[in-house]
Amino acid sequence: IATIDAKGKRVFIHPKKPSGPFYDKRKILSYVLLAFLFSAPFIKINGNQFLMFNVLERRFNIFSFPFWPQDFHLFVISMIIGVVGLALFTVAFGRIFCGWFCPQTIFMEMVFRRIEFWIDGDRAQQIRLSNQAWDGEKIRKRVIKWIIFFIISFIIANVFLAYLIGSDELIRFIEEGPTKNTKTLIALLIFTAVFYFIYAWFREQVCIIACPYGRMQGVLLDNKTINVAYDHVRGEGETGRAKFNKNEDRKASGKGDCIDCKVCVHVCPTGIDIRNGTQLECINCTACIDECDAIMEKVGLPKGLIRYASEDEIVKKEPFKLTTRMKGYIAVLSILIGVFIGMLFLRNEVEATILHMPGQLFQREDNNVISNIYNYDIINKTEREFENVTFKLVEPKGEIKLVGSPFAKVPKQGAAKGTFFVKIKESDLKDEKVVLKIEVYDNGKVIETATTNFLGPRNFN
């Protein structure tokens, strides 16, 4: 294991600075994703934050669609879609998500690692700096790096908090200052410490030890999965890999195309040797592909010794094709997406819950009128405030009387609770328990319909 020595102690990885076509593409994609990650909690569409995961208040916004506790089933289905989609992607293309899209990899390789290259230098310089005594140069570089890492971790923690509590709330806390929001500041510093610990010390151990996705790929990958793979058939040849000799005919001697330069090992951010086959530590970052292609070009051998390929393509020369398992995942994913879209169209922007007040029986009033008392709860998922909410009893005939104001107000993206009486003449009751149909209006427009039960006497005239 590259990150542990013979005594079981942690070995820090000092990878070579990567370069090449794949790395350039990863940089462009990473910066686009970073821009999205930092801007998403501050983007609003129709007044809704683009992405928000407010666990404390149980409010979630996904692509500006607000999800309340009543929409939890939609949230669960969307998470299942994500898991199935990721499984399908892994079965087909391996751990490509980790190398190209994972926030951990993007922050580590495209932000913190690049700062480290800028301050400490490339692989050889980093190893020398790590082994040298704590002189003025090492102290200066370490302090500068640690301060920059802490500042970036603090910025990431603020963005992370914006996802949790909302960007408006975060901006308000900043404007009020830390003295008025001590608890928030403490939480922010805890998040900062966690991020700093991950990117300054724990690093690739997140992918190797903490992340369950690396373990999942062991049961998802097969010989037809496309991975970052070493072509061992070509690389080992008949007699194995060997150092490059400019004046020899490698094919005639049976040697493989791998010249055992170990650059693919030196550039790997998790320290593995890709020539040992597919390993859970491999995050498919393609750094080894770029370096190997550069070496092959220098020695005059064909590129692609390390490339995106399946085991069957390397051994049997079989091209990629959809397997039965992939088709099964595609079918399940298509069904889930269809169900999710249908639920989104059927989702109500206003939800009214009307429940009989617990422990209360019916009451007799004058003129043979039976009354029941109810609690109502109206949830407004829209960005429009409801100022004149009224209730109308549709079935059976009767009267609704609100306790307090004759109108209820429901704020935007908020809820309102209250109490009202339902009064029905005893002669209009056909049973001791009658289902009520109640319409909810705002300024004369129906916004929701709810049902509840009405209790009456056992004996009827």
Number of C-alpha atoms within 10 A of each C-alpha: 12 14 16 12 11 7 6 9 9 13 12 18 20 21 22 21 18 20 15 15 13 15 19 13 11 19 16 11 15 22 15 11 17 17 11 12 17 17 13 20 26 19 16 14 10 11 13 22 24 21 25 27 20 16 11 8 11 12 19 25 20 15 15 19 18 19 20 20 12 11 16 14 14 19 18 12 16 16 12 15 19 13 13 17 17 16 21 21 19 22 25 24 20 28 28 21 18 19 19 21 14 15 16 18 22 22 18 19 23 17 17 20 20 16 16 20 17 11 15 20 17 17 17 13 13 19 16 12 18 15 10 11 11 12 9 9 11 16 12 12 14 18 11 13 19 14 11 15 22 19 14 18 24 21 15 20 22 22 20 21 22 24 25 21 18 23 23 13 13 18 14 11 17 14 10 11 12 13 10 12 13 12 11 15 17 12 13 19 16 14 19 23 15 16 22 22 15 17 21 18 11 17 23 23 15 15 21 18 13 12 11 11 17 20 15 14 17 13 9 16 20 15 14 21 25 23 26 26 25 28 24 21 14 18 20 19 18 13 10 17 20 17 12 15 10 9 6 9 10 16 11 7 11 14 21 21 26 26 18 15 14 15 16 25 20 22 25 26 25 23 21 21 22 21 19 10 14 19 14 16 23 27 25 22 21 28 26 31 28 22 24 23 19 14 19 17 12 9 13 9 13 11 16 17 21 24 19 20 23 27 21 16 17 17 13 9 11 13 11 14 10 13 13 9 13 17 12 13 18 17 12 16 19 14 13 17 16 12 13 19 13 11 15 13 8 9 12 16 15 16 18 22 15 19 17 19 14 9 5 11 14 15 14 15 12 7 8 11 16 23 23 21 22 20 15 15 16 22 21 23 21 19 14 13 15 18 13 14 19 20 22 18 19 13 13 16 13 17 15 18 16 17 12 10 9 12 15 18 17 20 17 15 19 14 16 14 15 15 17 20 16 20 22 22 18 19 11 14 19 12 15 13 13 15 13 18 15 20 19 20 17 19 12 11 11 14 18 18 17 15 16 14 16 24 19 22 15 8 8 12 7
